[in-house]
Amino acid sequence: MSIALSTSHHINCNEIKLDGSGLTEQDFEPLLKLVDDYINNGESNLIINLDKVKLLNSLGINSMIKIFTKCRNQGGDMYIVNISDKISQVLLLTKLNTVLNIASSLNDAINKFALENES
């Protein structure tokens, strides 16, 4: 099964909504290409919305780390929102919850980008 992507623009950031399950590297290629397109356009503040994703395998976790790194390297940031309990457990066990930015809601992430922009 592949991952469907949809996007929304918010003030100071873009949201990428994922829907489905990624099981292979090819499933995550459209996501990584979309992120590259945003970054190449100077838009390096991203919100990854996992509301419709119940579980991420190691390839999905790796993709989140790649996106986070790409955003940070370009002076931006990435927040993950709407994570399931299972994804939360994986992030906790791997201690990635201390590395990746996890916002409590979409509005929380949008507000964090707004505050960062004011600084």
Secondary structure, DSSP 4 states (H G I P E B T S, - for coil): --EEEEEEEETTEEEEEEEE---SHHHHHHHHHHHHHHHHTT--EEEEEEEE-----HHHHHHHHHHHHHHHHTT-EEEEES--HHHHHHHHHTTGGGTSEE-SSHHHHHHHHHHHHH-
